[in-house]
Amino acid sequence: MFLDILLFILGIVLIIVGANYLTEGASVLARRFGVSPLVVGLTIVAFGTSSPELVVSLVSALRGNSDIAIGNVVGSNIFNVLVIGGITALVTPITITRSTIRREMPLMLLACLVLSVMALDRVFSGIGEVENVLSRSEGIILLGFFLIFLTYTFAIAKDKPSDPHVTSEPVKHYPLWLLIIFIIGGLASLIAGGELFVRSASSIARNLGMSEGFIGLTIVAAGTSLPELATSIAAALKKEPEIAVGNIVGSNIFNVFFILGTTATVTPIHIGGVSTLDFTMMSFAALLLYVFAVLFGQRVIKRMEGAVLVLCFVLYTVYLISQI
């Protein structure tokens, strides 16, 4: 058991370090070959910050631990909104842009609802014997949504005028051989970390008598959300909380459309330990964030509302523990 916990922590470290070096190497290499900072940010960096969830979900599904795969994404989306959003608002009130309220937040809510409808076959078919499965065809549909989202993001970014006072970040000068080591080493670290993470999480769940769904919704989800948590708290401390909101909303959309879309396309995800309540909580969290953002027309998530978000997560976690 102690060894499993050490391997679990080592897996998290390898995943985070691997994602960091893979993103760094790929970003610098792309910039060196003339790829614009915009394209790098919307593709390589976005992929890099979500690669922990992708690796864990994909490895889990391929190993037959589907509840960890789906629980990871559902739990991460809940954690992102209630914990990261709540803590950020507690540090400093978050001002939301009109664009985020009109476009990105509704799209995040749509992603949660689409996933819930696709995953809860038993509920929406009305047939109790039907198994809840996220099929390959549904994975392809999710990837289709992701391509639409990516196209829209590029279009919006290109339409935004550049700020003459902001200079683009200079390209770091690493030797080509070192960049290749960054990319290959980062990818290897991600894969090895994902394998250790999933294997140890499954073992811990068995030893403690917990379901893999519970582990995926809580410990795994929190572990893979560490990059988002660190980014959002740092942004709040620098008095740039709007970055935190973009990070939360973008990650949740990315998690559903790209990560589960890719995972389900590779291998169907059989859903057993993740319940209707968990999917409902994911959608409720997204809706609550949206309501707080538009409340009274101020486009501000206040400290009190941040406390409500954190409290919702605490109550949800207590309920999950009570069901063990």
C-alpha positions as CSV (number, residue, x, y, z in Angstrom):
1,M,0.0,0.0,0.0
2,F,2.8,2.4,0.9
3,L,4.6,1.6,-2.3
4,D,1.4,2.2,-4.3
5,I,1.1,5.7,-2.7
6,L,4.8,6.4,-3.6
7,L,4.2,5.3,-7.2
8,F,1.0,7.3,-7.4
9,I,2.9,10.5,-6.3
10,L,5.8,9.6,-8.7
11,G,3.3,9.2,-11.5
12,I,1.9,12.7,-10.8
13,V,5.4,14.2,-10.8
14,L,6.4,12.4,-14.1
15,I,3.2,13.6,-15.7
16,I,3.6,17.2,-14.7
17,V,7.3,17.3,-15.5
18,G,6.7,15.5,-18.8
19,A,3.9,17.9,-19.9
20,N,6.1,20.9,-19.0
21,Y,9.2,19.7,-21.0
22,L,7.1,18.5,-24.0
23,T,5.3,21.8,-24.2
24,E,8.5,23.8,-23.8
25,G,10.4,21.8,-26.4
26,A,7.5,21.8,-28.9
27,S,6.7,25.5,-28.5
28,V,10.3,26.7,-28.9
29,L,10.9,24.4,-31.9
30,A,7.7,25.6,-33.5
31,R,8.6,29.3,-33.0
32,R,12.1,28.6,-34.4
33,F,10.5,27.3,-37.6
34,G,8.3,30.5,-37.9
35,V,5.0,29.3,-36.4
36,S,3.2,32.3,-34.9
37,P,2.8,32.6,-31.1
38,L,-1.0,32.5,-31.6
39,V,-0.9,29.1,-33.2
40,V,1.6,27.8,-30.6
41,G,-0.7,29.0,-27.8
42,L,-3.9,27.7,-29.2
43,T,-2.4,24.3,-30.1
44,I,0.8,23.2,-28.4
45,V,0.4,25.0,-25.1
46,A,-3.3,24.1,-24.9
47,F,-2.5,20.5,-25.6
48,G,0.4,20.5,-23.1
49,T,-1.7,21.7,-20.1
50,S,-4.4,19.1,-20.9
51,S,-2.0,16.3,-21.6
52,P,-2.1,14.9,-18.0
53,E,-5.8,14.3,-18.3
54,L,-5.4,12.9,-21.9
55,V,-2.7,10.4,-20.9
56,V,-4.5,9.2,-17.8
57,S,-7.8,8.8,-19.5
58,L,-6.3,7.1,-22.5
59,V,-4.1,4.7,-20.5
60,S,-7.0,3.9,-18.2
61,A,-9.4,3.1,-21.0
62,L,-6.8,0.9,-22.8
63,R,-6.1,-1.0,-19.5
64,G,-9.8,-1.6,-19.0
65,N,-10.1,0.9,-16.1
66,S,-12.9,2.8,-17.8
67,D,-14.2,4.3,-14.6
68,I,-10.9,6.1,-14.0
69,A,-10.9,7.4,-17.6
70,I,-14.4,8.9,-17.4
71,G,-14.1,9.8,-13.7
72,N,-10.9,11.7,-14.4
73,V,-12.6,14.0,-16.9
74,V,-15.9,14.4,-15.0
75,G,-14.0,14.9,-11.7
76,S,-11.5,17.4,-13.3
77,N,-14.4,19.5,-14.7
78,I,-16.0,19.6,-11.3
79,F,-12.7,20.4,-9.5
80,N,-11.8,23.1,-12.1
81,V,-15.0,25.0,-11.5
82,L,-15.7,24.5,-7.8
83,V,-12.2,24.4,-6.4
84,I,-10.0,26.3,-8.8
85,G,-12.7,28.9,-9.6
86,G,-13.8,29.1,-6.0
87,I,-10.2,29.6,-4.6
88,T,-9.4,32.1,-7.3
89,A,-12.4,34.2,-6.4
90,L,-11.5,34.0,-2.7
91,V,-8.1,35.3,-3.5
92,T,-9.5,38.2,-5.6
93,P,-12.9,38.8,-7.3
94,I,-12.9,37.6,-10.9
95,T,-14.1,40.0,-13.7
96,I,-15.5,38.0,-16.6
97,T,-15.3,39.4,-20.2
98,R,-18.5,39.7,-22.2
99,S,-17.0,37.4,-24.8
100,T,-16.5,34.6,-22.2
101,I,-20.1,35.0,-20.9
102,R,-21.7,35.0,-24.4
103,R,-19.6,32.3,-26.0
104,E,-17.1,30.2,-24.0
105,M,-19.3,29.7,-20.9
106,P,-22.3,28.5,-22.8
107,L,-20.1,26.2,-24.9
108,M,-18.7,24.7,-21.6
109,L,-22.2,24.1,-20.4
110,L,-23.1,22.5,-23.8
111,A,-20.1,20.2,-23.5
112,C,-21.2,19.0,-20.1
113,L,-24.8,18.4,-21.3
114,V,-23.7,16.7,-24.5
115,L,-21.4,14.3,-22.6
116,S,-24.2,13.6,-20.0
117,V,-26.7,12.7,-22.8
118,M,-24.1,10.5,-24.6
119,A,-22.9,8.7,-21.5
120,L,-26.1,8.1,-19.6
121,D,-27.7,5.6,-22.1
122,R,-29.7,3.9,-19.3
123,V,-31.3,7.2,-18.2
124,F,-32.2,8.6,-21.7
125,S,-33.2,5.3,-23.3
126,G,-35.5,4.4,-20.5
127,I,-34.3,0.8,-20.6
128,G,-32.8,-0.3,-17.3
129,E,-30.7,-3.2,-18.8
130,V,-28.8,-0.9,-21.2
131,E,-25.2,-0.4,-20.4
132,N,-23.8,3.1,-20.1
133,V,-21.2,3.3,-22.9
134,L,-19.4,6.2,-24.6
135,S,-19.1,4.6,-28.1
136,R,-16.6,5.2,-30.9
137,S,-19.2,7.0,-32.9
138,E,-19.9,9.3,-30.0
139,G,-16.2,9.9,-29.6
140,I,-16.0,11.0,-33.2
141,I,-18.9,13.4,-32.6
142,L,-17.1,14.9,-29.6
143,L,-14.0,15.3,-31.8
144,G,-16.2,17.0,-34.4
145,F,-17.3,19.5,-31.7
146,F,-13.7,20.0,-30.8
147,L,-12.7,20.9,-34.3
148,I,-15.6,23.4,-34.4
149,F,-14.4,24.9,-31.1
150,L,-10.8,25.1,-32.4
151,T,-11.8,26.7,-35.6
152,Y,-13.9,29.2,-33.7
153,T,-11.0,30.0,-31.3
154,F,-8.7,30.7,-34.2
155,A,-11.2,32.9,-35.8
156,I,-11.8,34.9,-32.6
157,A,-8.1,35.2,-31.9
158,K,-7.3,36.5,-35.4
159,D,-10.1,39.1,-35.1
160,K,-8.7,40.6,-31.9
161,P,-6.4,43.6,-32.6
162,S,-2.9,43.2,-31.2
163,D,-1.8,45.4,-28.4
164,P,1.1,47.7,-29.5
165,H,2.3,47.9,-26.0
166,V,2.7,44.1,-25.6
167,T,5.7,42.6,-27.2
168,S,5.8,38.9,-28.1
169,E,7.9,36.7,-25.9
170,P,11.4,36.2,-27.4
171,V,12.2,32.7,-28.7
172,K,14.4,30.9,-26.2
173,H,17.7,29.7,-27.6
174,Y,18.1,26.0,-26.9
175,P,20.3,23.8,-29.1
176,L,18.3,21.6,-31.5
177,W,19.5,18.4,-29.9
178,L,18.3,19.7,-26.5
179,L,14.8,20.5,-27.9
180,I,14.6,17.0,-29.3
181,I,15.5,15.6,-25.9
182,F,12.8,17.8,-24.3
183,I,10.1,16.5,-26.7
184,I,11.1,12.8,-26.6
185,G,11.9,12.9,-22.9
186,G,8.7,14.8,-22.0
187,L,6.6,12.3,-24.0
188,A,8.3,9.3,-22.4
189,S,7.8,10.9,-19.0
190,L,4.1,11.4,-19.7
191,I,3.6,7.8,-20.8
192,A,5.5,6.3,-17.9
193,G,3.8,8.6,-15.4
194,G,0.4,7.8,-16.8
195,E,1.1,4.1,-16.5
196,L,2.3,4.4,-12.9
197,F,-0.5,6.7,-12.0
198,V,-3.3,4.5,-13.3
199,R,-1.8,1.2,-12.0
200,S,-1.2,2.6,-8.5
201,A,-4.6,4.3,-8.4
202,S,-6.3,1.1,-9.3
203,S,-4.3,-0.8,-6.6
204,I,-5.1,1.8,-3.9
205,A,-8.8,1.6,-4.8
206,R,-8.8,-2.1,-4.4
207,N,-6.8,-2.1,-1.1
208,L,-9.1,0.5,0.4
209,G,-12.3,-1.0,-0.8
210,M,-13.0,2.0,-3.0
211,S,-14.4,2.0,-6.5
212,E,-12.3,3.1,-9.4
213,G,-15.0,5.6,-10.1
214,F,-14.5,7.2,-6.7
215,I,-10.7,7.3,-7.2
216,G,-11.1,8.8,-10.7
217,L,-13.6,11.5,-9.5
218,T,-11.5,12.6,-6.6
219,I,-7.8,11.8,-6.3
220,V,-7.0,11.2,-10.0
221,A,-9.1,14.3,-11.0
222,A,-7.4,16.5,-8.5
223,G,-3.9,15.2,-9.4
224,T,-4.3,15.8,-13.1
225,S,-5.8,19.3,-12.4
226,L,-2.6,20.4,-10.6
227,P,-1.3,22.4,-13.6
228,E,-4.6,24.3,-13.9
229,L,-4.7,24.9,-10.2
230,A,-1.1,26.3,-10.1
231,T,-1.8,28.5,-13.2
232,S,-5.0,29.9,-11.8
233,I,-3.7,30.7,-8.3
234,A,-0.6,32.3,-9.9
235,A,-2.8,34.4,-12.1
236,A,-5.0,35.5,-9.2
237,L,-1.9,36.5,-7.1
238,K,-0.7,38.6,-10.1
239,K,-4.1,40.3,-10.2
240,E,-5.0,38.7,-13.5
241,P,-7.9,36.5,-12.5
242,E,-9.5,36.6,-16.0
243,I,-6.7,34.3,-17.0
244,A,-7.9,31.8,-14.4
245,V,-11.4,31.9,-15.9
246,G,-10.1,31.3,-19.4
247,N,-8.0,28.5,-18.1
248,I,-11.0,26.8,-16.3
249,V,-13.5,27.2,-19.1
250,G,-11.0,26.2,-21.9
251,S,-9.8,23.2,-19.9
252,N,-13.3,21.9,-19.4
253,I,-14.2,22.2,-23.0
254,F,-10.9,20.6,-24.0
255,N,-11.5,17.8,-21.5
256,V,-14.9,16.8,-22.9
257,F,-14.5,17.3,-26.6
258,F,-10.8,16.4,-27.1
259,I,-9.8,14.1,-24.3
260,L,-12.9,12.0,-24.1
261,G,-13.4,12.3,-27.8
262,T,-10.0,10.9,-28.5
263,T,-10.2,8.2,-25.8
264,A,-13.7,7.0,-26.9
265,T,-12.6,6.9,-30.5
266,V,-9.6,4.7,-29.7
267,T,-11.6,2.4,-27.4
268,P,-15.3,2.6,-26.2
269,I,-15.6,3.7,-22.6
270,H,-17.8,1.5,-20.4
271,I,-19.3,3.6,-17.6
272,G,-20.1,1.9,-14.3
273,G,-18.8,3.6,-11.2
274,V,-19.6,7.2,-12.4
275,S,-23.2,7.9,-11.5
276,T,-25.9,10.2,-12.9
277,L,-25.3,12.4,-9.8
278,D,-21.7,12.9,-10.9
279,F,-22.7,14.0,-14.4
280,T,-25.4,16.2,-12.9
281,M,-22.9,17.8,-10.6
282,M,-20.5,18.5,-13.5
283,S,-23.3,20.3,-15.4
284,F,-24.6,22.1,-12.3
285,A,-21.1,23.4,-11.5
286,A,-20.8,24.8,-15.0
287,L,-24.3,26.4,-14.7
288,L,-23.5,27.8,-11.3
289,L,-20.3,29.5,-12.6
290,Y,-22.3,31.0,-15.5
291,V,-25.1,32.2,-13.2
292,F,-22.6,33.9,-10.8
293,A,-20.9,35.5,-13.8
294,V,-24.1,37.1,-15.1
295,L,-25.7,37.8,-11.7
296,F,-26.8,41.5,-11.4
297,G,-25.1,42.2,-14.7
298,Q,-21.8,43.0,-13.0
299,R,-19.8,40.2,-14.7
300,V,-17.9,39.6,-11.4
301,I,-17.6,36.5,-9.4
302,K,-17.2,37.8,-5.8
303,R,-15.5,36.2,-2.8
304,M,-18.8,35.1,-1.3
305,E,-19.7,33.3,-4.5
306,G,-16.2,31.8,-4.5
307,A,-16.9,30.5,-1.0
308,V,-20.2,29.0,-2.3
309,L,-18.3,27.2,-5.1
310,V,-15.8,25.7,-2.6
311,L,-18.6,24.7,-0.2
312,C,-20.5,22.9,-3.0
313,F,-17.3,20.8,-3.7
314,V,-16.9,20.0,0.0
315,L,-20.5,18.8,0.3
316,Y,-20.2,16.8,-2.9
317,T,-17.0,15.1,-1.7
318,V,-18.5,14.4,1.7
319,Y,-21.4,12.7,-0.1
320,L,-19.0,10.6,-2.2
321,I,-17.1,9.5,0.9
322,S,-20.4,8.5,2.6
323,Q,-21.2,6.2,-0.3
324,I,-18.0,4.1,0.1
